[in-house]
């Protein structure tokens, strides 16, 4: 596997064994994906796929605009399907999740729709734009230190939280919800050669890959990370998940310290390559999307676009998944002025 160089070395960090509520995640099949598509009808939209106005020479870049979903990100699909797969009676005490914002928005949206309570466990550096949306949806916000927040993600449990935990990554129903994007891309761009996807927890990339592998094994799946925060690339280099230094800057939702162990086998089997991009490249991609395509993408949503604009892949016809558009206005203003936010 040909991978781009990374700027921070893998570090050996002693870790205690973390006991979680999750089993190793396995691929979802077309029957599960079709069921998810039926549940999500009328809840999520079939997002448009448009051509990027700044594709590198000799290449065609499509933009799968999941930033246009009702909550501003693709997370309505995994969260929506995970919630609707459960009996309403089981959700009577409410639902909650751990998130930098977009999964929490999905939980908040579904709770409001079903008339139940919602709680969001967020890190102290969660983006203001997402917190503001959560408050408008009437969500209880439980802000924790980054370390405590990440531990809650790893284990899937948190003391003091009532209701059902909704996991946007490792729940098979969530994976099937993500996979519906893959079905749409193949229908919208039948000549596609590769799909570039932001890699955070891994649910989006692996979910799309499940659908693509079932229908078009020739289409390449390329995960996209930051040069300063790349747990998947480091796992590929090392042959297993490892703890790595990570500095995601203004980008939230990608670039954590390690690949979740339950996702590793699936990611290793389904993802063909990893491209890493700098924060400057992500900022440039956001600016290009706003000025040329009139599209607002958040940092994570533009990681795949930055990778597509880099041209660092062999394929000619590719699609970049714009996973979300919940960007702080101050961050957008700085980027439109030609600056990379600190």
Phi, psi and omega per residue, in radians:
X1 nan 2.217 -3.130
X2 -1.568 1.995 -3.089
X3 -2.098 2.565 3.109
X4 -1.300 2.726 -3.104
X5 -1.179 2.645 3.096
X6 -2.091 2.716 -2.945
X7 -1.597 -0.270 -3.099
X8 -2.108 2.375 -3.099
X9 -1.341 2.636 3.016
X10 -1.173 2.390 3.126
X11 -2.037 2.487 3.084
X12 -1.462 2.001 -3.106
X13 -2.132 2.097 3.128
X14 -1.095 2.359 -3.120
X15 -2.351 2.414 3.010
X16 -1.314 2.731 3.105
X17 -1.198 2.227 -3.140
X18 -1.773 2.097 3.118
X19 -1.574 2.184 -3.079
X20 -2.085 2.979 3.094
X21 -1.557 0.095 -2.979
X22 -1.928 2.554 2.983
X23 -1.667 2.954 3.044
X24 -1.011 2.306 -3.064
X25 -1.402 2.335 3.140
X26 -1.939 2.799 -3.141
X27 -1.073 2.555 2.992
X28 -1.631 2.669 -3.049
X29 -1.864 3.000 -3.043
X30 -1.035 -0.621 3.126
X31 -1.046 -0.749 3.117
X32 -1.197 -0.655 -3.130
X33 -1.199 -0.732 3.101
X34 -1.112 -0.662 3.092
X35 -1.125 -0.685 3.095
X36 -1.125 -0.735 3.130
X37 -1.062 -0.678 3.113
X38 -1.169 -0.742 3.128
X39 -1.119 -0.633 -3.038
X40 -1.468 -0.110 -3.140
X41 -1.069 2.210 -3.107
X42 1.515 -0.150 3.109
X43 -1.837 -0.937 3.021
X44 -1.821 2.727 3.128
X45 -1.665 2.752 2.907
X46 -1.355 1.761 -3.010
X47 -1.206 2.519 -3.128
X48 -1.209 2.686 2.991
X49 -2.074 1.970 -3.074
X50 -2.068 2.835 3.129
X51 -1.440 2.413 3.061
X52 -1.302 2.410 -3.072
X53 -1.495 0.096 -3.077
X54 -2.388 0.610 -3.108
X55 -1.129 2.504 3.093
X56 -1.144 2.765 -3.055
X57 -0.944 2.335 3.089
X58 1.407 0.039 -3.111
X59 -2.187 2.641 3.034
X60 -1.995 2.194 -3.110
X61 -2.061 2.068 3.018
X62 -1.625 2.660 3.122
X63 -2.069 1.998 3.087
X64 -1.556 1.863 -2.882
X65 -1.545 1.266 3.073
X66 -1.285 -0.193 3.035
X67 -1.146 -0.241 -3.134
X68 -1.577 0.003 3.107
X69 -1.107 2.811 -3.056
X70 -0.911 -0.582 3.141
X71 -1.740 0.116 3.123
X72 1.462 0.199 3.099
X73 -2.794 2.923 3.130
X74 -1.135 -0.263 -2.983
X75 -1.108 -0.253 3.051
X76 -1.073 -0.482 -3.116
X77 -1.276 -1.010 -3.135
X78 -1.149 -0.750 -3.132
X79 -1.174 -0.780 -3.133
X80 -1.030 -0.802 -3.122
X81 -1.219 -0.642 3.124
X82 -1.121 -0.683 3.137
X83 -1.260 -0.826 -3.078
X84 -1.233 -0.279 3.076
X85 -1.316 -0.231 -3.119
X86 -1.742 2.700 3.058
X87 -1.255 2.419 -3.105
X88 -1.026 -0.607 3.139
X89 -1.060 -0.556 -3.137
X90 -1.290 -0.236 -3.084
X91 -1.796 0.184 -2.989
X92 -1.086 -0.464 3.125
X93 -1.531 0.062 3.101
X94 1.760 3.130 -3.122
X95 -2.370 2.693 3.079
X96 -2.632 2.855 3.096
X97 -2.642 2.925 3.010
X98 -1.871 2.335 -2.940
X99 -2.914 2.673 2.924
X100 -1.409 -0.107 3.070
X101 2.654 -0.854 -2.996
X102 -1.255 -0.698 3.057
X103 -1.123 -0.687 3.104
X104 -1.084 -0.674 3.084
X105 -1.107 -0.654 3.076
X106 -1.115 -0.760 3.098
X107 -1.104 -0.766 3.134
X108 -1.087 -0.750 3.135
X109 -1.090 -0.793 -3.133
X110 -1.178 -0.671 3.128
X111 -1.105 -0.769 3.118
X112 -1.096 -0.695 -3.133
X113 -1.133 -0.637 -3.075
X114 -1.659 -0.095 3.132
X115 1.282 0.617 3.094
X116 -2.147 3.011 -3.113
X117 -1.511 2.743 3.128
X118 -2.392 2.537 3.078
X119 -2.349 2.490 -3.132
X120 -2.152 2.128 3.045
X121 -1.638 1.973 -3.026
X122 -2.156 2.706 3.072
X123 -1.373 2.833 -3.078
X124 -1.088 -0.387 -3.125
X125 -1.752 0.372 3.123
X126 -1.043 2.439 -3.087
X127 -1.088 2.459 -3.109
X128 -1.065 -0.661 -3.110
X129 -1.047 -0.667 -3.126
X130 -1.329 -0.666 3.097
X131 -1.105 -0.705 3.123
X132 -1.081 -0.735 3.111
X133 -1.123 -0.699 3.124
X134 -1.085 -0.744 3.130
X135 -1.114 -0.703 3.139
X136 -1.127 -0.482 3.110
X137 -1.503 0.025 3.090
X138 1.319 0.495 -3.088
X139 -1.531 2.423 3.004
X140 -1.318 2.190 -3.125
X141 -1.811 2.131 3.114
X142 -1.931 1.694 -3.075
X143 -1.548 2.246 -3.097
X144 -2.192 2.876 3.007
X145 -1.089 2.733 -3.129
X146 -1.016 -0.687 -3.119
X147 -1.146 -0.795 -3.139
X148 -1.170 -0.675 3.118
X149 -1.094 -0.796 -3.127
X150 -1.146 -0.659 3.096
X151 -1.077 -0.671 3.096
X152 -1.125 -0.641 3.073
X153 -1.122 -0.782 -3.113
X154 -1.071 -0.756 -3.017
X155 -1.596 -0.488 -3.084
X156 1.360 0.229 3.097
X157 -2.403 2.685 3.104
X158 -2.686 2.190 -3.133
X159 -1.088 2.483 3.092
X160 1.569 -0.053 3.135
X161 -1.754 2.268 3.087
X162 -1.725 2.700 3.060
X163 1.731 -2.927 -3.056
X164 -1.697 2.258 3.084
X165 -1.363 2.253 3.120
X166 -1.894 2.031 -3.122
X167 -1.752 2.180 -3.063
X168 -1.498 -0.062 -3.023
X169 -2.046 -0.923 -2.941
X170 -1.677 -0.200 3.077
X171 -1.237 2.215 3.117
X172 -0.965 -0.581 3.107
X173 -1.153 -0.635 3.080
X174 -1.155 -0.762 3.128
X175 -1.056 -0.712 3.114
X176 -1.150 -0.622 3.069
X177 -1.102 -0.773 3.078
X178 -1.068 -0.648 -3.065
X179 -1.115 -0.410 3.122
X180 -1.072 -0.454 3.076
X181 -1.130 -0.697 3.119
X182 -1.067 -0.734 3.098
X183 -1.043 -0.750 -3.111
X184 -1.151 -0.750 -3.133
X185 -1.057 -0.786 -3.135
X186 -1.109 -0.585 3.110
X187 -1.313 -0.634 -3.084
X188 -1.413 -0.494 -3.100
X189 -2.377 1.290 -3.043
X190 -1.101 -0.302 3.136
X191 -1.721 0.263 -3.087
X192 -1.111 2.490 3.141
X193 -1.908 -0.445 -3.140
X194 -2.706 2.601 3.076
X195 -2.105 2.192 -3.135
X196 -1.780 2.233 -2.935
X197 -2.380 2.290 3.045
X198 -1.057 2.474 3.122
X199 -1.996 1.968 3.049
X200 -1.960 -1.661 3.025
X201 -1.350 -0.379 3.117
X202 1.866 -0.187 -3.109
X203 -1.113 -0.743 -3.105
X204 -1.125 -0.906 -3.102
X205 -1.109 -0.790 -3.104
X206 -1.245 -0.632 3.104
X207 -1.108 -0.861 3.095
X208 -1.028 -0.723 -3.127
X209 -1.090 -0.617 3.112
X210 -1.033 -0.784 3.131
X211 -1.178 -0.755 -3.100
X212 -1.152 -0.752 -3.135
X213 -1.128 -0.530 3.137
X214 -1.261 -0.487 -3.012
X215 -2.022 -0.575 -3.063
X216 -2.506 1.483 -3.076
X217 -1.210 -0.231 -3.141
X218 -1.413 -0.261 -3.107
X219 -1.404 2.253 -3.076
X220 -1.462 2.455 3.081
X221 -1.884 2.048 -3.100
X222 -2.040 2.045 3.072
X223 -1.442 2.588 -3.075
X224 -2.192 2.253 -3.110
X225 -2.368 3.126 3.105
X226 -1.630 2.619 3.064
X227 -1.156 -0.374 -3.138
X228 -1.763 0.034 -3.119
X229 -2.806 1.656 -2.984
X230 -2.474 1.231 -3.130
X231 -1.101 -0.601 -3.111
X232 -1.250 -0.782 3.104
X233 -1.023 -0.746 3.132
X234 -1.143 -0.639 3.087
X235 -1.146 -0.737 3.075
X236 -1.071 -0.760 -3.140
X237 -1.101 -0.659 -3.039
X238 -1.615 -0.288 -3.109
X239 1.481 0.115 3.136
X240 -2.955 2.783 3.082
X241 -1.059 2.381 3.112
X242 -2.364 2.779 3.027
X243 -1.427 2.277 -3.124
X244 -2.277 2.673 2.975
X245 -1.070 2.513 -3.115
X246 -2.579 2.210 3.084
X247 -2.349 1.744 -3.044
X248 -1.550 -0.067 3.101
X249 1.009 -2.293 -3.095
X250 -1.397 -0.013 -3.085
X251 -1.632 2.161 3.078
X252 -1.979 2.665 3.079
X253 1.670 -0.131 3.031
X254 -2.387 2.959 3.013
X255 1.312 0.833 3.091
X256 -1.482 -3.108 -3.019
X257 -1.361 -0.309 -3.129
X258 -2.841 2.824 2.984
X259 -1.362 2.336 3.069
X260 -1.028 2.244 -3.025
X261 -1.033 -0.560 -3.133
X262 -1.183 -0.353 -3.105
X263 -1.662 -0.182 -2.953
X264 -1.109 -0.869 -3.093
X265 -1.052 -0.700 -3.135
X266 -1.164 -0.810 3.140
X267 -1.085 -0.746 -3.132
X268 -1.096 -0.618 -3.094
X269 -1.399 -0.524 -2.960
X270 -1.820 -0.399 -3.041
X271 -1.732 2.260 -3.041
X272 -1.502 -0.587 -2.989
X273 -2.752 2.891 3.060
X274 -2.299 2.331 2.995
X275 -2.013 2.307 3.054
X276 -1.892 2.529 -3.127
X277 -2.303 2.708 -3.122
X278 -1.456 2.856 3.057
X279 -1.085 -0.607 3.078
X280 -1.098 -0.703 3.123
X281 -1.165 -0.653 3.105
X282 -1.136 -0.792 3.117
X283 -1.055 -0.745 3.120
X284 -1.089 -0.682 3.126
X285 -1.140 -0.721 3.104
X286 -1.058 -0.744 -3.141
X287 -1.114 -0.778 3.127
X288 -1.088 -0.783 3.133
X289 -1.047 -0.737 -3.115
X290 -1.199 -0.755 -3.016
X291 -1.436 -0.577 -3.048
X292 -1.794 -0.649 -3.127
X293 -1.857 -0.055 -3.114
X294 0.976 0.750 -3.132
X295 -2.114 2.305 3.068
X296 -1.770 2.067 3.112
X297 -2.058 2.466 2.994
X298 -1.381 3.044 -3.053
X299 -0.978 -0.875 -3.131
X300 -1.082 -0.666 -3.141
X301 -1.171 -0.417 -3.127
X302 -1.658 -0.143 3.113
X303 -1.030 -0.756 3.139
X304 -1.200 -0.608 3.121
X305 -1.189 -0.753 3.087
X306 -1.017 -0.720 3.109
X307 -1.126 -0.711 3.125
X308 -1.133 -0.708 -3.128
X309 -1.253 -0.365 3.139
X310 -1.206 -0.464 -3.106
X311 1.257 0.233 -3.067
X312 -1.490 0.977 3.111
X313 -2.760 2.793 -3.029
X314 -1.496 -0.450 -2.999
X315 -1.228 2.719 -3.131
X316 -1.724 -0.573 -3.078
X317 -2.068 1.892 -3.055
X318 -2.259 2.865 3.075
X319 -2.243 2.291 3.050
X320 -1.832 2.209 3.127
X321 -1.467 2.011 3.073
X322 -1.530 1.651 -2.879
X323 -1.293 -0.380 -3.129
X324 -2.902 2.870 -3.116
X325 -2.369 0.390 -3.110
X326 -1.534 1.424 -3.035
X327 -1.930 2.335 3.073
X328 -1.038 2.419 -3.104
X329 -1.091 -0.620 3.137
X330 -1.178 -0.628 3.089
X331 -1.168 -0.771 3.109
X332 -1.068 -0.745 -3.133
X333 -1.054 -0.771 3.131
X334 -1.081 -0.727 -3.118
X335 -1.165 -0.719 3.135
X336 -1.168 -0.370 3.048
X337 -1.509 0.072 3.073
X338 1.548 0.271 -3.119
X339 -1.906 2.609 2.965
X340 -1.619 2.062 -3.090
X341 -1.001 2.532 3.121
X342 -1.346 nan nan
